[in-house]
């Protein structure tokens, strides 16, 4: 029976990994590489786990100390040469997945939360929102228990920009209505 899809052999797996890795702005774990490459039903996690060490050995990928992988210059050159061999739909899906991955990691580097226990038994939740230039906002709230502190931190991570915009709008609108 003929295999459908783009992935037919290990070379196809490696070409797809090079394509994904060359478009990622950040090093990736094996799991992240698999998730970004899984745009074809014929790809398995085992394929990715087999290909990555081989690609490190050939100098196409570099393993970092934290177990993540990044593409090398050799990998970029070879990836550019072979990218046209990837089926258009697979290439488009992989490119969209990598763009989403890059956006999520960039955003997570700008939104930070820290939960600190206090002597009184409650918890301090320190939340910050940065941009490329520096800190935009730091907010510290006290939560009566750890469960609520974790919830505050999670919600801030989801809504940091909304909270910043709401605060700016509220403060600037209040200034206009109160006068200088």
Contact map, one row per residue, 1 for C-alpha under 8 A:
111000000000000000000000000000000000000000000000000000000000000000000000000000000000000000000000000000000000000000000000000000000000000000000000000000000000000000000000000000000000
111100000000000000000000000000000000000000000000000000000000000000000000000000000000000000000000000000000000000000000000000000000000000000000000000000000000000000000000000000000000
111110010000000000000000000000000000000001000000000000000000000000000000000000000000000000000000000000000000000000000000000000000000000000000000000000000000000000000000000000000000
011111000000000000000000000000000000000001000000000000000000000000000000000000000000000000000000000000000000000000000000000000000000000000000000000000000000000000000000000000000000
001111110000000000000000000000000000000111000000000000000000000000000000000000000000000000000000000000000000000000000000000000000000000000000000000000000000000000000000000000000000
000111110001000000000000000000000000000101000000000000000000000000000000000000000000011001000000000000000000000000000000000000000000000000000000000000000000000000000000000000000000
000011111101100000000000000000000000000101100000000000000000000000000000000000000000000000000000000000000000000000000000000000000000000000000000000000000000000000000000000000000000
001011111101000000000000000000000000000001000000000000000000000000000000000000000000000000000000000000000000000000000000000000000000000000000000000000000000000000000000000000000000
000000111111100000000000000000000000000000000000000000000000000000000000000000000000000000000000000000000000000000000000000000000000000000000000000000000000000000000000000000000000
000000111111110000000000000000000000000000000010001000000000000000000000000000000000000000000000000000000000000000000000000000000000000000000000000000000000000000000000000000000000
000000001111111000000000000000000000000000000000000000000000000000000000000000000000000000000000000000000000000000000000000000000000000000000000000000000000000000000000000000000000
000001111111111100000000000000000000000000000000000000000000000000000000000000000000010000000000000000000000000000000000000000000000000000000000000000000000000000000000000000000000
000000101111111110000000000000000000000000100011001000000000000000000000000000000000000000000000000000000000000000000000000000000000000000000000000000000000000000000000000000000000
000000000111111111000000000000000000000000000000001100100000000000000000000000000000000000000000000000000000000000000000000000000000000000000000000000000000000000000000000000000000
000000000011111111100000000000000000000000000000000000000000000000000000000000100110010000000000000000000000000000000000000000000000000000000000000000000000000000000000000000000000
000000000001111111110000000000000000100000000000000000000000000000000000000000000010010000000000000000000000000000000000000000000000000000000000000000000000000000000000000000000000
000000000000111111111000000000001000100000000000000000000000000000000000000000000000000000000000000000000000000000000000000000000000000000000000000000000000000000000000000000000000
000000000000011111111100000000000000000000000000000000000001000000000010001101100000000000000000000000000000000000000000000000000000000000000000000000000000000000000000000000000000
000000000000001111111110000000000000000000000000000000000000000000000000000000110010000000000000000000000000000000000000000000000000000000000000000000000000000000000000000000000000
000000000000000111111111000000001001100000000000000000000000000000000000000000000000000000000110010000000000000000000000000000000000000000000000000000000000000000000000000000000000
000000000000000011111111001000001000000000000000000000000000000000000110000000000000000000000000000000000000000000000000000000000000000000000000000000000000000000000000000000000000
000000000000000001111111000000000000000000000000000000000000000000000010001100100000000000000000000000000000000000000000000000000000000000000000000000000000000000000000000000000000
000000000000000000111111100000000000000000000000000000000000000000000000000000000000000000000010011000000000000000000000000000000000000000000000000000000000000000000000000000000000
000000000000000000011111111000000000000000000000000000000000000000000000000000000000000000000000011011000000000000000000000000000000000000000000000000000000000000000000000000000000
000000000000000000000011111000000000000000000000000000000000000000000000000000000000000000000000000001000000000000000000000000000000000000000000000000000000000000000000000000000000
000000000000000000000001111100000000000000000000000000000000000000000100000000000000000000000000000001001000000000000000000000000000000000000000000000000000000000000000000000000000
000000000000000000001001111110000000000000000000000000000000000000011100000000000000000000000000000000000000000000000000000000000000000000000000000000000000000000000000000000000000
000000000000000000000000011111111000000000000000000000000000000000011100000000000000000000000000000000000000000000000000000000000000000000000000000000000000000000000000000000000000
000000000000000000000000001111111000000000000000000000000000000000111000000000000000000000000000000000000000000000000000000000000000000000000000000000000000000000000000000000000000
000000000000000000000000000111111100000000000001100100000000000000011000000000000000000000000000000000000000000000000000000000000000000000000000000000000000000000000000000000000000
000000000000000000000000000111111110000000000000000000000000000000000000000000000000000000000000000000000000000000000000000000000000000000000000000000000000000000000000000000000000
000000000000000000000000000111111111000000000000000000000000000000000000000000000000000000000000000000000000000000000000000000000000000000000000000000000000000000000000000000000000
000000000000000010011000000111111111100000000001000000000000000000000000000000000000000000000000000000000000000000000000000000000000000000000000000000000000000000000000000000000000
000000000000000000000000000001111111110000011001000000000000000000000000000000000000000000000000000000000000000000000000000000000000000000000000000000000000000000000000000000000000
000000000000000000000000000000111111110000000000000000000000000000000000000000000000000000000000000000000000000000000000000000000000000000000000000000000000000000000000000000000000
000000000000000000010000000000011111111000000000000000000000000000000000000000000000000000000100110000000000000000000000000000000000000000000000000000000000000000000000000000000000
000000000000000110010000000000001111111100100000000000000000000000000000000000000000000000000100000000000000000000000000000000000000000000000000000000000000000000000000000000000000
000000000000000000000000000000000111111110110000000000000000000000000000000000000000000000000100000000000000000000000000000000000000000000000000000000000000000000000000000000000000
000000000000000000000000000000000001111110100000000000000000000000000000000000000000000001001100000000000000000000000000000000000000000000000000000000000000000000000000000000000000
000011100000000000000000000000000000111111100000000000000000000000000000000000000000000001000000000000000000000000000000000000000000000000000000000000000000000000000000000000000000
000010000000000000000000000000000000011111110000000000000000000000000000000000000000000000000000000000000000000000000000000000000000000000000000000000000000000000000000000000000000
001111110000000000000000000000000000000111110000000000000000000000000000000000000000000000000000000000000000000000000000000000000000000000000000000000000000000000000000000000000000
000000100000100000000000000000000000111111111011000000000000000000000000000000000000000000000000000000000000000000000000000000000000000000000000000000000000000000000000000000000000
000000000000000000000000000000000100010011111111000000000000000000000000000000000000000000000000000000000000000000000000000000000000000000000000000000000000000000000000000000000000
000000000000000000000000000000000100000000111111100000000000000000000000000000000000000000000000000000000000000000000000000000000000000000000000000000000000000000000000000000000000
000000000000000000000000000000000000000000011111110000000000000000000000000000000000000000000000000000000000000000000000000000000000000000000000000000000000000000000000000000000000
000000000100100000000000000000000000000000111111111000000000000000000000000000000000000000000000000000000000000000000000000000000000000000000000000000000000000000000000000000000000
000000000000100000000000000001001100000000111111111100000000000000000000000000000000000000000000000000000000000000000000000000000000000000000000000000000000000000000000000000000000
000000000000000000000000000001000000000000001111111110000000000000000000000000000000000000000000000000000000000000000000000000000000000000000000000000000000000000000000000000000000
000000000000000000000000000000000000000000000111111111000000000000000000000000000000000000000000000000000000000000000000000000000000000000000000000000000000000000000000000000000000
000000000100110000000000000000000000000000000011111111100000000000000000000000000000000000000000000000000000000000000000000000000000000000000000000000000000000000000000000000000000
000000000000010000000000000001000000000000000001111111110000100000000000000000000000000000000000000000000000000000000000000000000000000000000000000000000000000000000000000000000000
000000000000000000000000000000000000000000000000111111111000000000000000000000000000000000000000000000000000000000000000000000000000000000000000000000000000000000000000000000000000
000000000000000000000000000000000000000000000000011111111100000000000000000000000000000000000000000000000000000000000000000000000000000000000000000000000000000000000000000000000000
000000000000010000000000000000000000000000000000001111111111100000000000000000000000000000000000000000000000000000000000000000000000000000000000000000000000000000000000000000000000
000000000000000000000000000000000000000000000000000111111111111000000000000000000000000000000000000000000000000000000000000000000000000000000000000000000000000000000000000000000000
000000000000000000000000000000000000000000000000000011111111000000000000000000000000000000000000000000000000000000000000000000000000000000000000000000000000000000000000000000000000
000000000000000000000000000000000000000000000000000001111111100000000000000000000000000000000000000000000000000000000000000000000000000000000000000000000000000000000000000000000000
000000000000000000000000000000000000000000000000000000111111110000000001011000000000000000000000000000000000000000000000000000000000000000000000000000000000000000000000000000000000
000000000000000001000000000000000000000000000000000000111111110000000011111100000000000000000000000000000000000000000000000000000000000000000000000000000000000000000000000000000000
000000000000000000000000000000000000000000000000000100110111111000001111001000000000000000000000000000000000000000000000000000000000000000000000000000000000000000000000000000000000
000000000000000000000000000000000000000000000000000000010011111100001111000000000000000000000000000000000000000000000000000000000000000000000000000000000000000000000000000000000000
000000000000000000000000000000000000000000000000000000010000111110111100000000000000000000000000000000000000000000000000000000000000000000000000000000000000000000000000000000000000
000000000000000000000000000000000000000000000000000000000000011111111100000000000000000000000000000000000000000000000000000000000000000000000000000000000000000000000000000000000000
000000000000000000000000000000000000000000000000000000000000001111110000000000000000000000000000000000000000000000000000000000000000000000000000000000000000000000000000000000000000
000000000000000000000000000000000000000000000000000000000000000111110000000000000000000000000000000000000000000000000000000000000000000000000000000000000000000000000000000000000000
000000000000000000000000000010000000000000000000000000000000001111111000000000000000000000000000000000000000000000000000000000000000000000000000000000000000000000000000000000000000
000000000000000000000000001111000000000000000000000000000000001111111100000000000000000000000000000000000000000000000000000000000000000000000000000000000000000000000000000000000000
000000000000000000000000001111000000000000000000000000000000111100111110000000000000000000000000000000000000000000000000000000000000000000000000000000000000000000000000000000000000
000000000000000000001000011100000000000000000000000000000000111100011111000000000000000000000000000000000000000000000000000000000000000000000000000000000000000000000000000000000000
000000000000000001001100000000000000000000000000000000000001110000001111101100000000000000000000000000000000000000000000000000000000000000000000000000000000000000000000000000000000
000000000000000000000000000000000000000000000000000000000011110000000111111100000000000000000000000000000000000000000000000000000000000000000000000000000000000000000000000000000000
000000000000000000000000000000000000000000000000000000000001000000000011111110000000000000000000000000000000000000000000000000000000000000000000000000000000000000000000000000000000
000000000000000000000000000000000000000000000000000000000011000000000001111111000000000000000000000000000000000000000000000000000000000000000000000000000000000000000000000000000000
000000000000000001000100000000000000000000000000000000000011100000000011111111100000000000000000000000000000000000000000000000000000000000000000000000000000000000000000000000000000
000000000000000001000100000000000000000000000000000000000001000000000011111111110000000000000000000000000000000000000000000000000000000000000000000000000000000000000000000000000000
000000000000000000000000000000000000000000000000000000000000000000000000111111111000000000000000000000000000000000000000000000000000000000000000000000000000000000000000000000000000
000000000000000001000000000000000000000000000000000000000000000000000000011111111100000000000000000000000000000000000000000000000000000000000000000000000000000000000000000000000000
000000000000001001100100000000000000000000000000000000000000000000000000001111111110000000000000000000000000000000000000000000000000000000000000000000000000000000000000000000000000
000000000000000000100000000000000000000000000000000000000000000000000000000111111110000000000000000000000000000000000000000000000000000000000000000000000000000000000000000000000000
000000000000000000000000000000000000000000000000000000000000000000000000000011111111000000000000000000000000000000000000000000000000000000000000000000000000000000000000000000000000
000000000000001000000000000000000000000000000000000000000000000000000000000001111111110000000000000000000000000000000000000000000000000000000000000000000000000000000000000000000000
000000000000001100100000000000000000000000000000000000000000000000000000000000111111110000000000000000000000000000000000000000000000000000000000000000000000000000000000000000000000
000000000000000000000000000000000000000000000000000000000000000000000000000000001111111000000000000000000000000000000000000000000000000000000000000000000000000000000000000000000000
000000000000000000000000000000000000000000000000000000000000000000000000000000000111111000000000000000000000000000000000000000000000000000000000000000000000000000000000000000000000
000001000001001100000000000000000000000000000000000000000000000000000000000000000111111101100000000000000000000000000000000000000000000000000000000000000000000000000000000000000000
000001000000000000000000000000000000000000000000000000000000000000000000000000000001111111100000000000000000000000000000000000000000000000000000000000000000000000000000000000000000
000000000000000000000000000000000000000000000000000000000000000000000000000000000000011111110000000000000000000000000000000000000000000000000000000000000000000000000000000000000000
000000000000000000000000000000000000000000000000000000000000000000000000000000000000001111111000000000000000000000000000000000000000000000000000000000000000000000000000000000000000
000001000000000000000000000000000000001100000000000000000000000000000000000000000000011111111100000000000000000000000000000000000000000000000000000000000000000000000000000000000000
000000000000000000000000000000000000000000000000000000000000000000000000000000000000011111111110000000000000000000000000000000000000000000000000000000000000000000000000000000000000
000000000000000000000000000000000000000000000000000000000000000000000000000000000000000111111111000000000000000000000000000000000000000000000000000000000000000000000000000000000000
000000000000000000000000000000000000001000000000000000000000000000000000000000000000000011111111100000000000000000000000000000000000000000000000000000000000000000000000000000000000
000000000000000000010000000000000001111000000000000000000000000000000000000000000000000001111111110000000000000000000000000000000000000000000000000000000000000000000000000000000000
000000000000000000010010000000000000000000000000000000000000000000000000000000000000000000111111111000000000000000000000000000000000000000000000000000000000000000000000000000000000
000000000000000000000000000000000000000000000000000000000000000000000000000000000000000000011111111100000000000000000000000000000000000000000000000000000000000000000000000000000000
000000000000000000000000000000000001000000000000000000000000000000000000000000000000000000001111111110000000000000000000000000000000000000000000000000000000000000000000000000000000
000000000000000000010011000000000001000000000000000000000000000000000000000000000000000000000111111111000000000000000000000000000000000000000000000000000000000000000000000000000000
000000000000000000000011000000000000000000000000000000000000000000000000000000000000000000000011111111100000000000000000000000000000000000000000000000000000000000000000000000000000
000000000000000000000000000000000000000000000000000000000000000000000000000000000000000000000001111111110000000000000000000000000000000000000000000000000000000000000000000000000000
000000000000000000000001000000000000000000000000000000000000000000000000000000000000000000000000111111111000000000000000000000000000000000000000000000000000000000000000000000000000
000000000000000000000001110000000000000000000000000000000000000000000000000000000000000000000000011111111100000000000000000000000000000000000000000000000000000000000000000000000000
000000000000000000000000000000000000000000000000000000000000000000000000000000000000000000000000001111111110000000000000000000000000000000000000000000000000000000000000000000000000
000000000000000000000000000000000000000000000000000000000000000000000000000000000000000000000000000111111111000000000000000000000000000000000000000000000000000000000000000000000000
000000000000000000000000010000000000000000000000000000000000000000000000000000000000000000000000000011111111100000000000000000000000000000000000000000000000000000000000000000000000
000000000000000000000000000000000000000000000000000000000000000000000000000000000000000000000000000001111111110000000000000000000000000000000000000000000000000000000000000000000000
000000000000000000000000000000000000000000000000000000000000000000000000000000000000000000000000000000111111111000000000000000000000000000000000000000000000000000000000000000000000
000000000000000000000000000000000000000000000000000000000000000000000000000000000000000000000000000000011111111100000000000000000000000000000000000000000000100000000000000000000000
000000000000000000000000000000000000000000000000000000000000000000000000000000000000000000000000000000001111111100000000000000000000000000000000000000000000000000000000000000000000
000000000000000000000000000000000000000000000000000000000000000000000000000000000000000000000000000000000111111100000000000000011110000000000000000000000000000000000000000000000000
000000000000000000000000000000000000000000000000000000000000000000000000000000000000000000000000000000000011111110000000000000111100000000000000000000000000100100000000000000000000
000000000000000000000000000000000000000000000000000000000000000000000000000000000000000000000000000000000001111111000000000000111000000000000000000000000000100000000000000000000000
000000000000000000000000000000000000000000000000000000000000000000000000000000000000000000000000000000000000001111100000000011110000000000000000000000001001100000000000000000000000
000000000000000000000000000000000000000000000000000000000000000000000000000000000000000000000000000000000000000111110000000011100000000000000000000000001000000000000000000000000000
000000000000000000000000000000000000000000000000000000000000000000000000000000000000000000000000000000000000000011111000001111000000000000000000000011001000000000000000000000000000
000000000000000000000000000000000000000000000000000000000000000000000000000000000000000000000000000000000000000001111100001111000000000000000000000000000000000000000000000000000000
000000000000000000000000000000000000000000000000000000000000000000000000000000000000000000000000000000000000000000111110111100000000000000000000000000000000000000000000000000000000
000000000000000000000000000000000000000000000000000000000000000000000000000000000000000000000000000000000000000000011111111100000000000000000000000000000000000000000000000000000000
000000000000000000000000000000000000000000000000000000000000000000000000000000000000000000000000000000000000000000001111110000000000000000000000000000000000000000000000000000000000
000000000000000000000000000000000000000000000000000000000000000000000000000000000000000000000000000000000000000000000111110000000000000000000000000000000000000000000000000000000000
000000000000000000000000000000000000000000000000000000000000000000000000000000000000000000000000000000000000000000001111111000000000000000000001100000000000000000000000000000000000
000000000000000000000000000000000000000000000000000000000000000000000000000000000000000000000000000000000000000000001111111100000000000000000111110000000000000000000000000000000000
000000000000000000000000000000000000000000000000000000000000000000000000000000000000000000000000000000000000000000111100111110000000000000000111110010000000000000000000000000000000
000000000000000000000000000000000000000000000000000000000000000000000000000000000000000000000000000000000000000000111100011111000000000000011110000010000000000000000000000000000000
000000000000000000000000000000000000000000000000000000000000000000000000000000000000000000000000000000000000000011110000001111100000000000011110000010011000000000000000000000000000
000000000000000000000000000000000000000000000000000000000000000000000000000000000000000000000000000000000000000011110000000111110000000001111000000000000000000000000000000000000000
000000000000000000000000000000000000000000000000000000000000000000000000000000000000000000000000000000000000001111000000000011111000000001110000000000001001000000000000000000000000
000000000000000000000000000000000000000000000000000000000000000000000000000000000000000000000000000000000000011110000000000001111100001111100000000000000000000000000000000000000000
000000000000000000000000000000000000000000000000000000000000000000000000000000000000000000000000000000000000011100000000000000111110001111000000000000000000000110000000000000000000
000000000000000000000000000000000000000000000000000000000000000000000000000000000000000000000000000000000000011000000000000000011111111110000000000000000000000000000000000000000000
000000000000000000000000000000000000000000000000000000000000000000000000000000000000000000000000000000000000010000000000000000001111111100000000000000000000000000000000000000000000
000000000000000000000000000000000000000000000000000000000000000000000000000000000000000000000000000000000000000000000000000000000111110000000000000000000000000000000000000000000000
000000000000000000000000000000000000000000000000000000000000000000000000000000000000000000000000000000000000000000000000000000000111111000000000000000000000000000000000000000000000
000000000000000000000000000000000000000000000000000000000000000000000000000000000000000000000000000000000000000000000000000000000111111100000000000000000000000000000000000000000000
000000000000000000000000000000000000000000000000000000000000000000000000000000000000000000000000000000000000000000000000000000011110111111000000000000000000000000000000000000000000
000000000000000000000000000000000000000000000000000000000000000000000000000000000000000000000000000000000000000000000000000000011110011111000000000000000000000000000000000000000000
000000000000000000000000000000000000000000000000000000000000000000000000000000000000000000000000000000000000000000000000000000011100001111100000000000000000000000010000000000000000
000000000000000000000000000000000000000000000000000000000000000000000000000000000000000000000000000000000000000000000000000001111000001111110000000000000000000000000000000000000000
000000000000000000000000000000000000000000000000000000000000000000000000000000000000000000000000000000000000000000000000000001110000000011111000000000000000000000000000000000000000
000000000000000000000000000000000000000000000000000000000000000000000000000000000000000000000000000000000000000000000000000111100000000001111100000000000000000000000000000000000000
000000000000000000000000000000000000000000000000000000000000000000000000000000000000000000000000000000000000000000000000000111000000000000111110000000000000000000000000000000000000
000000000000000000000000000000000000000000000000000000000000000000000000000000000000000000000000000000000000000000000000011110000000000000011111000010000000000000000000000000000000
000000000000000000000000000000000000000000000000000000000000000000000000000000000000000000000000000000000000000000000000011110000000000000001111110110000000000000000000000000000000
000000000000000000000000000000000000000000000000000000000000000000000000000000000000000000000000000000000000000000000000111000000000000000000111110110000000000000000000000000000000
000000000000000000000000000000000000000000000000000000000000000000000000000000000000000000000000000000000000000000000000111000000000000000000011111110000000000000000000000000000000
000000000000000000000000000000000000000000000000000000000000000000000000000000000000000000000000000000000000000000000000011000000000000000000011111111000000000000000000000000000000
000000000000000000000000000000000000000000000000000000000000000000000000000000000000000000000000000000000000000000000000000000000000000000000000111111100000000000000000000000000000
000000000000000000000000000000000000000000000000000000000000000000000000000000000000000000000000000000000000000000000000000000000000000000000011111111110000000000000000000000000000
000000000000000000000000000000000000000000000000000000000000000000000000000000000000000000000000000000000000000000100000001110000000000000000111111111111000000000000000000000000000
000000000000000000000000000000000000000000000000000000000000000000000000000000000000000000000000000000000000000000100000000000000000000000000000011111111100000000000000000000000000
000000000000000000000000000000000000000000000000000000000000000000000000000000000000000000000000000000000000000000000000000000000000000000000000001111111110000000000000000000000000
000000000000000000000000000000000000000000000000000000000000000000000000000000000000000000000000000000000000000000000000000010000000000000000000000111111111000000000000000000000000
000000000000000000000000000000000000000000000000000000000000000000000000000000000000000000000000000000000000000011100000000010100000000000000000000011111111100000000000000000000000
000000000000000000000000000000000000000000000000000000000000000000000000000000000000000000000000000000000000000000000000000000000000000000000000000001111111110000000000000000000000
000000000000000000000000000000000000000000000000000000000000000000000000000000000000000000000000000000000000000000000000000000000000000000000000000000111111111100000000000000000000
000000000000000000000000000000000000000000000000000000000000000000000000000000000000000000000000000000000000000010000000000000100000000000000000000000011111111100100000000000000000
000000000000000000000000000000000000000000000000000000000000000000000000000000000000000000000000000000000001001110000000000000000000000000000000000000001111111100000000000000000000
000000000000000000000000000000000000000000000000000000000000000000000000000000000000000000000000000000000000000000000000000000000000000000000000000000000111111100000000000000000000
000000000000000000000000000000000000000000000000000000000000000000000000000000000000000000000000000000000000000000000000000000000000000000000000000000000011111111100000000000000000
000000000000000000000000000000000000000000000000000000000000000000000000000000000000000000000000000000000000001000000000000000001000000000000000000000000011111111110000000000000000
000000000000000000000000000000000000000000000000000000000000000000000000000000000000000000000000000000000000000000000000000000001000000000000000000000000000001111111000000000000000
000000000000000000000000000000000000000000000000000000000000000000000000000000000000000000000000000000000000000000000000000000000000000000000000000000000000001111111100000000000000
000000000000000000000000000000000000000000000000000000000000000000000000000000000000000000000000000000000000000000000000000000000000000000000000000000000001001111111110000000000000
000000000000000000000000000000000000000000000000000000000000000000000000000000000000000000000000000000000000000000000000000000000000000010000000000000000000000111111111000000000000
000000000000000000000000000000000000000000000000000000000000000000000000000000000000000000000000000000000000000000000000000000000000000000000000000000000000000011111111100000000000
000000000000000000000000000000000000000000000000000000000000000000000000000000000000000000000000000000000000000000000000000000000000000000000000000000000000000001111111110000000000
000000000000000000000000000000000000000000000000000000000000000000000000000000000000000000000000000000000000000000000000000000000000000000000000000000000000000000111111111000000000
000000000000000000000000000000000000000000000000000000000000000000000000000000000000000000000000000000000000000000000000000000000000000000000000000000000000000000011111111100000000
000000000000000000000000000000000000000000000000000000000000000000000000000000000000000000000000000000000000000000000000000000000000000000000000000000000000000000001111111110000000
000000000000000000000000000000000000000000000000000000000000000000000000000000000000000000000000000000000000000000000000000000000000000000000000000000000000000000000111111111000000
000000000000000000000000000000000000000000000000000000000000000000000000000000000000000000000000000000000000000000000000000000000000000000000000000000000000000000000011111111100000
000000000000000000000000000000000000000000000000000000000000000000000000000000000000000000000000000000000000000000000000000000000000000000000000000000000000000000000001111111110000
000000000000000000000000000000000000000000000000000000000000000000000000000000000000000000000000000000000000000000000000000000000000000000000000000000000000000000000000111111111000
000000000000000000000000000000000000000000000000000000000000000000000000000000000000000000000000000000000000000000000000000000000000000000000000000000000000000000000000011111111100
000000000000000000000000000000000000000000000000000000000000000000000000000000000000000000000000000000000000000000000000000000000000000000000000000000000000000000000000001111111111
000000000000000000000000000000000000000000000000000000000000000000000000000000000000000000000000000000000000000000000000000000000000000000000000000000000000000000000000000111111111
000000000000000000000000000000000000000000000000000000000000000000000000000000000000000000000000000000000000000000000000000000000000000000000000000000000000000000000000000011111110
000000000000000000000000000000000000000000000000000000000000000000000000000000000000000000000000000000000000000000000000000000000000000000000000000000000000000000000000000001111111
000000000000000000000000000000000000000000000000000000000000000000000000000000000000000000000000000000000000000000000000000000000000000000000000000000000000000000000000000000111111
000000000000000000000000000000000000000000000000000000000000000000000000000000000000000000000000000000000000000000000000000000000000000000000000000000000000000000000000000000110111
